[in-house]
């Protein structure tokens, strides 16, 4: 199974986690995920921006244009609802990954 397949279904949660500490523009958020995972997870633009827009429509992130340095970028920031969703996702992941570890014999 390719990593992209493993990422599917978890991207929203990963993006919320990446935004939990600080706002960021799309490329920056993508780089956080890549850096945090030691390059194991990468998100292409074709998946990243639709996911960010979906999170914004759901009220889990907000965005605003910034351009103090002459280059306009849309900066995304997690909302209180997004923080609650990220916390719930962490709890669900902990239970799920423990169950998978049991099945795979890695626990």
Buried (B, 14 or more C-beta within 10 A) or exposed (E): EEEEEEBEEBBBBBBBBBBEEEBBBBEBBBBBBBEEEEEEBBBEEEBBBEBBBBBBEEEBBBBEEEEEEEEEBBBBBBBEEBBEBBEEBEEEBEEEEEEEEEEEEEE
